[in-house]
Amino acid sequence: NNSNNNNNNNSNNKKQKNQGSSSSKNVPVVELDMNQDMLTRMNLKVGQIIKVWNHPTADRLYCEEVDVGEDTPRQIVSGLREHYTIEEMLNRKVIVVSNLKEAKLQGVPSNGMVLACKSSDNTKVELVSPHPSSKPGDRVLTSDSTTHTLLPWTVNAIKKHKVWDNVVKDLHTNGDCIACYKNIPLVTISDNQTLSVTSNSNCPLS
């Protein structure tokens, strides 16, 4: 019996190690299912920008504090200074990719990224906006409700399996400027409301 218990403990320890760090902010530890839909492995959430300032050394970057429904705001660095004023950014609701590994952009830590749409000629960048009724922390998936109970993967698992690299290739707007994944509209799953951009139709999201 002791031998069986030790084997079970070793098996559980291995499973926990394979899942990566469990200390990531509000990202549940889940058993990895390699057949799980790619988008549901990501943790896209509504965020609200509560503070914005110019990056200290990079002319094209903003630093933001974003409320994504966690205990403390996320600090995120975005290349949006050529496209939005600080006033336009402040208090704006955005979509945050929240289970990416922390990166340093010109020396400033960034814990996530905001989802935006770039025009085909690369001249116009527009932030993806959720419905006004959405709240910080609301999760975003497609309108296919069968996926809404699937939990996102950890930061380390996302990096190891290059999940975001695969997902971002299929994110785009449609002809009505609605954000989509593989031609299926993205929604906040709490209220089934779509996400949109102002004018960049049929353009990639990243």
N, CA and C atoms as a LAMMPS dump frame, in Angstrom:
ITEM: TIMESTEP
0
ITEM: NUMBER OF ATOMS
618
ITEM: BOX BOUNDS ff ff ff
-5.0000000000000000e+02 5.0000000000000000e+02
-5.0000000000000000e+02 5.0000000000000000e+02
-5.0000000000000000e+02 5.0000000000000000e+02
ITEM: ATOMS id mol type element x y z
1 1 1 N 0.828 -1.214 0
2 1 2 C 0 0 0
3 1 3 C 0.851 1.248 0
4 2 1 N 1.914 1.255 0.823
5 2 2 C 2.786 2.414 0.842
6 2 3 C 3.425 2.634 -0.519
7 3 1 N 3.764 1.52 -1.181
8 3 2 C 4.368 1.625 -2.516
9 3 3 C 3.406 2.252 -3.492
10 4 1 N 2.132 1.842 -3.413
11 4 2 C 1.124 2.418 -4.309
12 4 3 C 0.927 3.894 -4.034
13 5 1 N 0.913 4.25 -2.738
14 5 2 C 0.745 5.663 -2.383
15 5 3 C 1.892 6.496 -2.904
16 6 1 N 3.122 5.976 -2.79
17 6 2 C 4.277 6.7 -3.293
18 6 3 C 4.2 6.886 -4.795
19 7 1 N 3.754 5.833 -5.49
20 7 2 C 3.619 5.934 -6.939
21 7 3 C 2.585 6.974 -7.32
22 8 1 N 1.462 6.988 -6.569
23 8 2 C 0.421 7.978 -6.849
24 8 3 C 0.924 9.381 -6.61
25 9 1 N 1.673 9.566 -5.497
26 9 2 C 2.217 10.886 -5.191
27 9 3 C 3.186 11.333 -6.264
28 10 1 N 4.056 10.419 -6.722
29 10 2 C 5.003 10.767 -7.78
30 10 3 C 4.279 11.145 -9.055
31 11 1 N 3.197 10.394 -9.357
32 11 2 C 2.421 10.693 -10.562
33 11 3 C 1.788 12.062 -10.477
34 12 1 N 1.225 12.386 -9.281
35 12 2 C 0.606 13.697 -9.101
36 12 3 C 1.633 14.808 -9.207
37 13 1 N 2.828 14.58 -8.629
38 13 2 C 3.874 15.586 -8.704
39 13 3 C 4.29 15.844 -10.141
40 14 1 N 4.391 14.769 -10.925
41 14 2 C 4.772 14.928 -12.329
42 14 3 C 3.721 15.725 -13.088
43 15 1 N 2.434 15.437 -12.805
44 15 2 C 1.36 16.166 -13.481
45 15 3 C 1.446 17.654 -13.175
46 16 1 N 1.713 17.967 -11.884
47 16 2 C 1.793 19.374 -11.506
48 16 3 C 2.953 20.063 -12.185
49 17 1 N 4.096 19.361 -12.287
50 17 2 C 5.252 19.956 -12.953
51 17 3 C 4.977 20.188 -14.423
52 18 1 N 4.276 19.255 -15.048
53 18 2 C 3.995 19.372 -16.474
54 18 3 C 3.074 20.539 -16.781
55 19 1 N 2.313 20.961 -15.802
56 19 2 C 1.369 22.042 -16.044
57 19 3 C 2.011 23.413 -15.916
58 20 1 N 3.257 23.473 -15.505
59 20 2 C 3.909 24.763 -15.351
60 20 3 C 3.545 25.396 -14.024
61 21 1 N 3.927 26.651 -13.873
62 21 2 C 3.732 27.35 -12.613
63 21 3 C 2.26 27.523 -12.294
64 22 1 N 1.894 27.298 -11.034
65 22 2 C 0.513 27.51 -10.612
66 22 3 C 0.344 28.867 -9.949
67 23 1 N 1.398 29.684 -9.96
68 23 2 C 1.341 30.971 -9.272
69 23 3 C 0.87 32.095 -10.179
70 24 1 N 0.585 31.802 -11.452
71 24 2 C 0.136 32.839 -12.379
72 24 3 C -1.179 33.427 -11.885
73 25 1 N -1.348 34.715 -12.064
74 25 2 C -2.477 35.429 -11.49
75 25 3 C -3.813 34.883 -12.021
76 26 1 N -4.594 34.281 -11.109
77 26 2 C -5.955 33.864 -11.416
78 26 3 C -6.069 32.967 -12.641
79 27 1 N -5.01 32.27 -13.026
80 27 2 C -5.1 31.312 -14.125
81 27 3 C -5.169 29.928 -13.507
82 28 1 N -6.301 29.226 -13.668
83 28 2 C -6.459 27.938 -12.995
84 28 3 C -5.453 26.908 -13.499
85 29 1 N -5.04 26.007 -12.603
86 29 2 C -4.212 24.876 -13.009
87 29 3 C -5.148 23.788 -13.521
88 30 1 N -4.959 23.366 -14.745
89 30 2 C -5.837 22.364 -15.337
90 30 3 C -4.985 21.256 -15.951
91 31 1 N -5.584 20.079 -16.052
92 31 2 C -4.94 18.975 -16.745
93 31 3 C -4.929 19.31 -18.236
94 32 1 N -3.762 19.264 -18.852
95 32 2 C -3.668 19.673 -20.251
96 32 3 C -4.324 18.646 -21.164
97 33 1 N -5.241 19.111 -21.993
98 33 2 C -5.88 18.278 -23.007
99 33 3 C -5.389 18.762 -24.36
100 34 1 N -4.547 17.97 -25.011
101 34 2 C -3.931 18.415 -26.26
102 34 3 C -4.936 18.507 -27.411
103 35 1 N -6.143 18.011 -27.176
104 35 2 C -7.199 18.146 -28.187
105 35 3 C -8.105 19.343 -27.922
106 36 1 N -7.833 20.078 -26.838
107 36 2 C -8.669 21.235 -26.501
108 36 3 C -8.557 22.294 -27.587
109 37 1 N -9.696 22.911 -27.902
110 37 2 C -9.726 23.995 -28.887
111 37 3 C -8.686 25.051 -28.542
112 38 1 N -7.932 25.484 -29.552
113 38 2 C -6.809 26.404 -29.329
114 38 3 C -7.237 27.686 -28.625
115 39 1 N -8.3 28.311 -29.074
116 39 2 C -8.687 29.599 -28.505
117 39 3 C -9.021 29.471 -27.023
118 40 1 N -9.647 28.354 -26.639
119 40 2 C -10.051 28.2 -25.238
120 40 3 C -8.862 27.99 -24.317
121 41 1 N -7.699 27.672 -24.881
122 41 2 C -6.488 27.575 -24.064
123 41 3 C -6.007 28.966 -23.622
124 42 1 N -6.372 29.986 -24.398
125 42 2 C -5.996 31.358 -24.082
126 42 3 C -6.969 31.949 -23.055
127 43 1 N -6.523 32.981 -22.367
128 43 2 C -7.386 33.675 -21.415
129 43 3 C -7.524 35.131 -21.848
130 44 1 N -8.456 35.355 -22.774
131 44 2 C -8.773 36.708 -23.24
132 44 3 C -9.846 37.273 -22.326
133 45 1 N -9.589 38.468 -21.782
134 45 2 C -10.51 39.053 -20.815
135 45 3 C -10.723 40.537 -21.101
136 46 1 N -11.865 41.025 -20.679
137 46 2 C -12.122 42.462 -20.723
138 46 3 C -11.262 43.145 -19.669
139 47 1 N -10.638 44.25 -20.056
140 47 2 C -9.892 45.07 -19.113
141 47 3 C -10.298 46.524 -19.253
142 48 1 N -10.059 47.302 -18.22
143 48 2 C -10.305 48.752 -18.275
144 48 3 C -9.029 49.469 -17.866
145 49 1 N -8.58 50.348 -18.751
146 49 2 C -7.334 51.085 -18.512
147 49 3 C -7.588 52.155 -17.45
148 50 1 N -6.866 52.079 -16.35
149 50 2 C -7.103 53.02 -15.249
150 50 3 C -5.961 54.025 -15.081
151 51 1 N -4.851 53.8 -15.78
152 51 2 C -3.728 54.726 -15.717
153 51 3 C -2.9 54.559 -16.986
154 52 1 N -2.427 55.662 -17.545
155 52 2 C -1.601 55.626 -18.76
156 52 3 C -0.489 56.651 -18.639
157 53 1 N 0.716 56.26 -19.066
158 53 2 C 1.808 57.218 -19.119
159 53 3 C 2.752 56.844 -20.252
160 54 1 N 3.515 57.835 -20.697
161 54 2 C 4.482 57.591 -21.762
162 54 3 C 5.619 56.706 -21.269
163 55 1 N 6.028 55.774 -22.105
164 55 2 C 7.193 54.956 -21.785
165 55 3 C 8.402 55.866 -21.616
166 56 1 N 9.24 55.618 -20.621
167 56 2 C 10.332 56.562 -20.325
168 56 3 C 11.39 56.685 -21.423
169 57 1 N 11.535 55.667 -22.271
170 57 2 C 12.612 55.732 -23.271
171 57 3 C 12.158 55.446 -24.699
172 58 1 N 10.951 54.919 -24.886
173 58 2 C 10.497 54.522 -26.234
174 58 3 C 9.367 55.433 -26.701
175 59 1 N 9.592 56.128 -27.808
176 59 2 C 8.647 57.138 -28.283
177 59 3 C 7.308 56.57 -28.736
178 60 1 N 7.283 55.299 -29.113
179 60 2 C 6.049 54.733 -29.665
180 60 3 C 5.223 53.954 -28.646
181 61 1 N 5.716 53.858 -27.412
182 61 2 C 5.075 52.985 -26.428
183 61 3 C 4.368 53.762 -25.322
184 62 1 N 3.232 53.21 -24.901
185 62 2 C 2.562 53.624 -23.666
186 62 3 C 2.764 52.538 -22.611
187 63 1 N 2.76 52.95 -21.359
188 63 2 C 2.641 52.03 -20.234
189 63 3 C 1.244 52.239 -19.636
190 64 1 N 0.576 51.144 -19.324
191 64 2 C -0.782 51.237 -18.801
192 64 3 C -0.945 50.35 -17.569
193 65 1 N -1.816 50.779 -16.668
194 65 2 C -2.339 49.89 -15.64
195 65 3 C -3.755 49.524 -16.062
196 66 1 N -4.02 48.211 -16.097
197 66 2 C -5.294 47.727 -16.627
198 66 3 C -5.974 46.837 -15.585
199 67 1 N -7.212 47.182 -15.259
200 67 2 C -8.025 46.366 -14.359
201 67 3 C -8.626 45.222 -15.174
202 68 1 N -8.212 43.981 -14.858
203 68 2 C -8.769 42.82 -15.548
204 68 3 C -9.535 41.919 -14.564
205 69 1 N -10.038 42.521 -13.499
206 69 2 C -10.84 41.781 -12.542
207 69 3 C -10.038 40.981 -11.538
208 70 1 N -8.748 41.261 -11.433
209 70 2 C -7.881 40.59 -10.466
210 70 3 C -7.668 41.485 -9.251
211 71 1 N -6.933 40.976 -8.263
212 71 2 C -6.727 41.736 -7.027
213 71 3 C -5.982 43.052 -7.277
214 72 1 N -5.047 43.03 -8.21
215 72 2 C -4.291 44.237 -8.544
216 72 3 C -4.292 44.424 -10.05
217 73 1 N -4.151 45.665 -10.535
218 73 2 C -4.13 45.903 -11.977
219 73 3 C -2.889 45.29 -12.633
220 74 1 N -2.992 45.003 -13.916
221 74 2 C -1.852 44.54 -14.703
222 74 3 C -1.123 45.747 -15.286
223 75 1 N 0.213 45.684 -15.295
224 75 2 C 0.974 46.667 -16.054
225 75 3 C 1.23 46.088 -17.442
226 76 1 N 0.836 46.841 -18.471
227 76 2 C 0.967 46.394 -19.859
228 76 3 C 1.607 47.517 -20.671
229 77 1 N 2.51 47.147 -21.546
230 77 2 C 3.169 48.106 -22.435
231 77 3 C 2.64 47.875 -23.851
232 78 1 N 2.215 48.956 -24.51
233 78 2 C 1.593 48.85 -25.832
234 78 3 C 2.151 49.885 -26.793
235 79 1 N 2.301 49.485 -28.038
236 79 2 C 2.812 50.395 -29.076
237 79 3 C 1.712 51.207 -29.713
238 80 1 N 1.082 52.082 -28.944
239 80 2 C -0.117 52.777 -29.417
240 80 3 C -0.002 54.297 -29.425
241 81 1 N 1.176 54.834 -29.122
242 81 2 C 1.275 56.29 -28.974
243 81 3 C 1.043 57.042 -30.279
244 82 1 N 1.293 56.394 -31.408
245 82 2 C 1.057 57.055 -32.701
246 82 3 C -0.415 56.996 -33.116
247 83 1 N -1.233 56.27 -32.336
248 83 2 C -2.609 56.026 -32.765
249 83 3 C -3.662 56.523 -31.779
250 84 1 N -3.301 56.698 -30.509
251 84 2 C -4.244 57.155 -29.491
252 84 3 C -3.559 58.147 -28.562
253 85 1 N -4.328 59.142 -28.123
254 85 2 C -3.82 60.047 -27.094
255 85 3 C -4.006 59.39 -25.726
256 86 1 N -3.332 59.924 -24.728
257 86 2 C -3.513 59.422 -23.363
258 86 3 C -4.975 59.564 -22.946
259 87 1 N -5.598 60.675 -23.325
260 87 2 C -7.002 60.906 -22.968
261 87 3 C -7.914 59.847 -23.598
262 88 1 N -7.602 59.439 -24.826
263 88 2 C -8.409 58.412 -25.497
264 88 3 C -8.197 57.026 -24.881
265 89 1 N -7.042 56.808 -24.3
266 89 2 C -6.741 55.519 -23.684
267 89 3 C -7.349 55.385 -22.285
268 90 1 N -7.32 56.469 -21.522
269 90 2 C -7.711 56.42 -20.116
270 90 3 C -9.179 56.031 -19.965
271 91 1 N -9.442 55.066 -19.096
272 91 2 C -10.78 54.535 -18.788
273 91 3 C -11.4 53.719 -19.921
274 92 1 N -10.652 53.504 -20.973
275 92 2 C -11.156 52.734 -22.101
276 92 3 C -11.218 51.248 -21.74
277 93 1 N -12.253 50.577 -22.21
278 93 2 C -12.34 49.133 -22.073
279 93 3 C -11.679 48.473 -23.283
280 94 1 N -10.896 47.451 -23.002
281 94 2 C -10.106 46.786 -24.033
282 94 3 C -10.195 45.276 -23.81
283 95 1 N -9.583 44.516 -24.73
284 95 2 C -9.465 43.073 -24.56
285 95 3 C -7.999 42.759 -24.271
286 96 1 N -7.761 42.039 -23.183
287 96 2 C -6.404 41.721 -22.734
288 96 3 C -6.13 40.226 -22.918
289 97 1 N -5.022 39.923 -23.555
290 97 2 C -4.53 38.543 -23.605
291 97 3 C -3.737 38.356 -22.314
292 98 1 N -4.311 37.615 -21.363
293 98 2 C -3.803 37.698 -19.987
294 98 3 C -2.927 36.531 -19.549
295 99 1 N -2.783 35.491 -20.372
296 99 2 C -1.92 34.384 -19.929
297 99 3 C -0.707 34.211 -20.846
298 100 1 N -0.098 35.347 -21.171
299 100 2 C 1.198 35.358 -21.853
300 100 3 C 2.296 35.562 -20.813
301 101 1 N 3.458 35.052 -21.093
302 101 2 C 4.577 35.194 -20.163
303 101 3 C 5.007 36.665 -20.12
304 102 1 N 5.405 37.127 -18.937
305 102 2 C 5.843 38.515 -18.795
306 102 3 C 6.985 38.817 -19.766
307 103 1 N 6.896 39.972 -20.412
308 103 2 C 7.956 40.427 -21.314
309 103 3 C 8.431 41.787 -20.848
310 104 1 N 9.665 42.132 -21.218
311 104 2 C 10.166 43.485 -20.948
312 104 3 C 10.293 44.213 -22.278
313 105 1 N 9.581 45.33 -22.382
314 105 2 C 9.626 46.144 -23.587
315 105 3 C 10.415 47.404 -23.284
316 106 1 N 11.602 47.48 -23.875
317 106 2 C 12.508 48.598 -23.594
318 106 3 C 12.711 48.755 -22.094
319 107 1 N 12.85 47.623 -21.396
320 107 2 C 13.176 47.645 -19.976
321 107 3 C 12.007 47.711 -19.03
322 108 1 N 10.78 47.864 -19.534
323 108 2 C 9.607 47.965 -18.661
324 108 3 C 8.807 46.665 -18.732
325 109 1 N 8.52 46.033 -17.586
326 109 2 C 7.767 44.771 -17.595
327 109 3 C 6.348 44.957 -18.126
328 110 1 N 5.906 43.973 -18.917
329 110 2 C 4.552 43.981 -19.473
330 110 3 C 3.931 42.615 -19.223
331 111 1 N 2.785 42.604 -18.546
332 111 2 C 2.108 41.358 -18.183
333 111 3 C 0.814 41.195 -18.968
334 112 1 N 0.966 40.914 -20.251
335 112 2 C -0.177 40.756 -21.133
336 112 3 C -0.08 41.706 -22.308
337 113 1 N -1.087 41.649 -23.168
338 113 2 C -1.147 42.576 -24.295
339 113 3 C -2.598 42.923 -24.577
340 114 1 N -2.798 44.103 -25.135
341 114 2 C -4.15 44.511 -25.523
342 114 3 C -4.357 44.162 -26.996
343 115 1 N -5.554 43.7 -27.316
344 115 2 C -5.86 43.223 -28.658
345 115 3 C -6.222 44.403 -29.549
346 116 1 N -5.581 44.465 -30.71
347 116 2 C -5.806 45.567 -31.641
348 116 3 C -5.852 45.038 -33.068
349 117 1 N -6.281 45.901 -33.972
350 117 2 C -6.458 45.534 -35.374
351 117 3 C -5.688 46.53 -36.242
352 118 1 N -4.85 46.008 -37.125
353 118 2 C -4.037 46.851 -37.995
354 118 3 C -4.59 46.817 -39.416
355 119 1 N -4.726 47.993 -40.03
356 119 2 C -5.258 48.066 -41.389
357 119 3 C -4.308 47.39 -42.378
358 120 1 N -4.832 47.059 -43.558
359 120 2 C -4.041 46.305 -44.54
360 120 3 C -2.815 47.074 -45.013
361 121 1 N -2.858 48.405 -44.951
362 121 2 C -1.695 49.201 -45.363
363 121 3 C -0.809 49.581 -44.174
364 122 1 N -1.142 49.015 -42.989
365 122 2 C -0.347 49.196 -41.765
366 122 3 C -0.336 50.63 -41.235
367 123 1 N -1.265 51.456 -41.683
368 123 2 C -1.263 52.856 -41.247
369 123 3 C -2.209 53.133 -40.075
370 124 1 N -3.223 52.31 -39.908
371 124 2 C -4.223 52.579 -38.872
372 124 3 C -4.339 51.39 -37.929
373 125 1 N -4.162 51.66 -36.64
374 125 2 C -4.32 50.635 -35.61
375 125 3 C -5.517 51.008 -34.745
376 126 1 N -6.424 50.052 -34.558
377 126 2 C -7.621 50.294 -33.748
378 126 3 C -7.733 49.229 -32.655
379 127 1 N -7.99 49.674 -31.449
380 127 2 C -8.204 48.748 -30.348
381 127 3 C -9.539 48.027 -30.503
382 128 1 N -9.559 46.76 -30.113
383 128 2 C -10.81 46.003 -30.09
384 128 3 C -11.589 46.412 -28.847
385 129 1 N -12.856 46.746 -29.038
386 129 2 C -13.674 47.246 -27.928
387 129 3 C -14.783 46.262 -27.59
388 130 1 N -14.962 45.956 -26.304
389 130 2 C -16.109 45.138 -25.898
390 130 3 C -17.367 45.999 -25.816
391 131 1 N -18.497 45.35 -25.634
392 131 2 C -19.754 46.061 -25.441
393 131 3 C -19.67 46.898 -24.157
394 132 1 N -20.311 48.071 -24.132
395 132 2 C -20.245 48.938 -22.941
396 132 3 C -20.707 48.257 -21.654
397 133 1 N -21.564 47.239 -21.758
398 133 2 C -22.07 46.571 -20.558
399 133 3 C -21.068 45.597 -19.947
400 134 1 N -19.972 45.333 -20.66
401 134 2 C -18.999 44.357 -20.173
402 134 3 C -18.268 44.885 -18.941
403 135 1 N -17.724 43.944 -18.161
404 135 2 C -17.026 44.308 -16.934
405 135 3 C -15.61 43.737 -16.949
406 136 1 N -14.659 44.424 -16.291
407 136 2 C -13.298 43.88 -16.204
408 136 3 C -13.3 42.448 -15.67
409 137 1 N -12.576 41.591 -16.367
410 137 2 C -12.51 40.187 -15.976
411 137 3 C -13.421 39.288 -16.78
412 138 1 N -14.421 39.848 -17.504
413 138 2 C -15.295 39.026 -18.34
414 138 3 C -14.462 38.29 -19.383
415 139 1 N -14.662 36.983 -19.501
416 139 2 C -13.87 36.188 -20.439
417 139 3 C -14.431 36.298 -21.854
418 140 1 N -13.527 36.21 -22.826
419 140 2 C -13.896 36.31 -24.241
420 140 3 C -13.566 35 -24.942
421 141 1 N -14.576 34.434 -25.627
422 141 2 C -14.401 33.255 -26.477
423 141 3 C -15.272 33.459 -27.714
424 142 1 N -15.442 32.417 -28.521
425 142 2 C -16.351 32.564 -29.658
426 142 3 C -17.788 32.41 -29.166
427 143 1 N -18.727 32.677 -30.062
428 143 2 C -20.14 32.56 -29.72
429 143 3 C -20.596 31.103 -29.636
430 144 1 N -19.703 30.151 -29.898
431 144 2 C -20.016 28.732 -29.759
432 144 3 C -20.027 28.375 -28.273
433 145 1 N -21.228 28.251 -27.699
434 145 2 C -21.346 28.109 -26.246
435 145 3 C -20.797 26.778 -25.729
436 146 1 N -20.565 25.804 -26.602
437 146 2 C -20.035 24.514 -26.14
438 146 3 C -18.607 24.652 -25.613
439 147 1 N -17.932 25.744 -25.936
440 147 2 C -16.548 25.946 -25.481
441 147 3 C -16.457 26.75 -24.189
442 148 1 N -17.558 27.263 -23.697
443 148 2 C -17.506 28.272 -22.638
444 148 3 C -17.124 27.728 -21.266
445 149 1 N -17.165 26.42 -21.081
446 149 2 C -16.79 25.857 -19.781
447 149 3 C -15.335 25.379 -19.759
448 150 1 N -14.629 25.469 -20.884
449 150 2 C -13.243 24.995 -20.952
450 150 3 C -12.319 26.027 -20.32
451 151 1 N -11.421 25.57 -19.455
452 151 2 C -10.549 26.474 -18.708
453 151 3 C -9.277 26.79 -19.479
454 152 1 N -8.757 28.017 -19.306
455 152 2 C -7.512 28.401 -19.99
456 152 3 C -6.305 27.696 -19.4
457 153 1 N -5.236 27.65 -20.187
458 153 2 C -3.993 27.017 -19.759
459 153 3 C -3.126 28.013 -18.99
460 154 1 N -2.118 27.47 -18.306
461 154 2 C -1.185 28.311 -17.568
462 154 3 C -0.257 29.059 -18.521
463 155 1 N 0.371 30.075 -17.973
464 155 2 C 1.336 30.873 -18.748
465 155 3 C 2.435 29.986 -19.331
466 156 1 N 2.989 29.118 -18.511
467 156 2 C 4.092 28.28 -18.977
468 156 3 C 3.655 27.306 -20.059
469 157 1 N 2.449 26.742 -19.922
470 157 2 C 1.95 25.809 -20.934
471 157 3 C 1.695 26.53 -22.256
472 158 1 N 1.189 27.759 -22.184
473 158 2 C 0.958 28.548 -23.401
474 158 3 C 2.265 28.772 -24.145
475 159 1 N 3.299 29.104 -23.394
476 159 2 C 4.602 29.355 -24.02
477 159 3 C 5.203 28.066 -24.592
478 160 1 N 5.174 27.015 -23.789
479 160 2 C 5.8 25.749 -24.193
480 160 3 C 5.191 25.204 -25.477
481 161 1 N 3.878 25.283 -25.597
482 161 2 C 3.188 24.698 -26.743
483 161 3 C 2.867 25.718 -27.842
484 162 1 N 3.382 26.95 -27.695
485 162 2 C 3.235 27.998 -28.706
486 162 3 C 1.774 28.211 -29.103
487 163 1 N 0.916 28.234 -28.087
488 163 2 C -0.519 28.333 -28.337
489 163 3 C -0.894 29.679 -28.96
490 164 1 N -0.36 30.776 -28.391
491 164 2 C -0.732 32.091 -28.917
492 164 3 C -0.3 32.245 -30.369
493 165 1 N 0.858 31.712 -30.724
494 165 2 C 1.319 31.8 -32.115
495 165 3 C 0.32 31.147 -33.063
496 166 1 N -0.312 30.072 -32.615
497 166 2 C -1.298 29.394 -33.449
498 166 3 C -2.637 30.126 -33.472
499 167 1 N -3.034 30.666 -32.324
500 167 2 C -4.329 31.338 -32.233
501 167 3 C -4.356 32.635 -33.032
502 168 1 N -3.296 33.435 -32.904
503 168 2 C -3.316 34.783 -33.482
504 168 3 C -3.429 34.749 -35.009
505 169 1 N -3.007 33.67 -35.629
506 169 2 C -3.103 33.552 -37.089
507 169 3 C -4.553 33.549 -37.573
508 170 1 N -5.476 33.161 -36.681
509 170 2 C -6.883 33.035 -37.068
510 170 3 C -7.779 34.081 -36.43
511 171 1 N -7.184 35.131 -35.86
512 171 2 C -7.957 36.243 -35.307
513 171 3 C -8.041 37.358 -36.336
514 172 1 N -9.242 37.882 -36.561
515 172 2 C -9.435 38.9 -37.605
516 172 3 C -10.772 39.594 -37.39
517 173 1 N -10.975 40.679 -38.097
518 173 2 C -12.305 41.283 -38.148
519 173 3 C -13.008 40.812 -39.414
520 174 1 N -14.334 40.845 -39.38
521 174 2 C -15.091 40.513 -40.596
522 174 3 C -15.505 41.789 -41.325
523 175 1 N -16.36 41.659 -42.307
524 175 2 C -16.76 42.82 -43.099
525 175 3 C -17.548 43.858 -42.327
526 176 1 N -18.068 43.471 -41.159
527 176 2 C -18.831 44.398 -40.314
528 176 3 C -18.004 44.919 -39.144
529 177 1 N -16.675 44.711 -39.211
530 177 2 C -15.749 45.176 -38.162
531 177 3 C -15.948 44.46 -36.829
532 178 1 N -16.512 43.253 -36.869
533 178 2 C -16.68 42.429 -35.688
534 178 3 C -15.454 41.53 -35.538
535 179 1 N -14.914 41.45 -34.328
536 179 2 C -13.752 40.594 -34.069
537 179 3 C -14.176 39.131 -34.128
538 180 1 N -13.368 38.305 -34.839
539 180 2 C -13.702 36.896 -35.053
540 180 3 C -12.486 36.007 -34.845
541 181 1 N -12.781 34.729 -34.609
542 181 2 C -11.767 33.678 -34.614
543 181 3 C -12.255 32.617 -35.597
544 182 1 N -11.487 32.413 -36.661
545 182 2 C -11.88 31.464 -37.719
546 182 3 C -13.291 31.754 -38.223
547 183 1 N -13.562 33.033 -38.431
548 183 2 C -14.825 33.527 -38.988
549 183 3 C -16.024 33.436 -38.034
550 184 1 N -15.784 33.017 -36.788
551 184 2 C -16.856 32.975 -35.79
552 184 3 C -16.686 34.172 -34.86
553 185 1 N -17.732 34.986 -34.663
554 185 2 C -17.596 36.18 -33.823
555 185 3 C -17.127 35.858 -32.409
556 186 1 N -16.257 36.714 -31.876
557 186 2 C -15.875 36.649 -30.469
558 186 3 C -16.935 37.364 -29.631
559 187 1 N -17.167 36.849 -28.431
560 187 2 C -18.153 37.463 -27.543
561 187 3 C -17.636 37.438 -26.111
562 188 1 N -18.168 38.327 -25.282
563 188 2 C -17.99 38.182 -23.835
564 188 3 C -19.01 37.134 -23.4
565 189 1 N -18.522 36.034 -22.795
566 189 2 C -19.413 34.898 -22.578
567 189 3 C -20.443 35.163 -21.481
568 190 1 N -20.235 36.21 -20.676
569 190 2 C -21.2 36.521 -19.624
570 190 3 C -22.513 37.055 -20.193
571 191 1 N -22.434 37.737 -21.339
572 191 2 C -23.658 38.342 -21.9
573 191 3 C -23.807 38.138 -23.409
574 192 1 N -22.883 37.365 -24.007
575 192 2 C -22.954 37.026 -25.434
576 192 3 C -22.922 38.257 -26.344
577 193 1 N -22.211 39.297 -25.921
578 193 2 C -22.093 40.513 -26.724
579 193 3 C -20.815 40.462 -27.562
580 194 1 N -20.917 40.9 -28.81
581 194 2 C -19.763 40.869 -29.711
582 194 3 C -18.779 41.993 -29.406
583 195 1 N -17.578 41.888 -29.993
584 195 2 C -16.52 42.882 -29.867
585 195 3 C -16.311 43.512 -31.236
586 196 1 N -15.846 44.754 -31.265
587 196 2 C -15.734 45.408 -32.566
588 196 3 C -14.589 46.415 -32.598
589 197 1 N -14.252 46.83 -33.828
590 197 2 C -13.351 47.956 -34.056
591 197 3 C -14.125 49.013 -34.832
592 198 1 N -13.525 50.176 -35.004
593 198 2 C -14.259 51.297 -35.6
594 198 3 C -14.436 51.146 -37.107
595 199 1 N -13.319 50.884 -37.826
596 199 2 C -13.418 50.891 -39.289
597 199 3 C -12.548 49.858 -40
598 200 1 N -11.646 49.192 -39.286
599 200 2 C -10.75 48.223 -39.926
600 200 3 C -11.442 46.886 -40.158
601 201 1 N -12.146 46.779 -41.268
602 201 2 C -12.839 45.532 -41.591
603 201 3 C -11.89 44.579 -42.32
604 202 1 N -12.149 43.28 -42.131
605 202 2 C -11.364 42.227 -42.787
606 202 3 C -9.855 42.412 -42.6
607 203 1 N -9.461 42.649 -41.355
608 203 2 C -8.056 42.884 -41.027
609 203 3 C -7.637 41.972 -39.873
610 204 1 N -6.344 41.658 -39.787
611 204 2 C -5.881 40.761 -38.712
612 204 3 C -5.861 41.448 -37.351
613 205 1 N -6.056 40.635 -36.317
614 205 2 C -5.961 41.099 -34.927
615 205 3 C -4.662 40.582 -34.324
616 206 1 N -4.077 41.37 -33.452
617 206 2 C -2.889 40.915 -32.726
618 206 3 C -2.686 41.785 -31.503
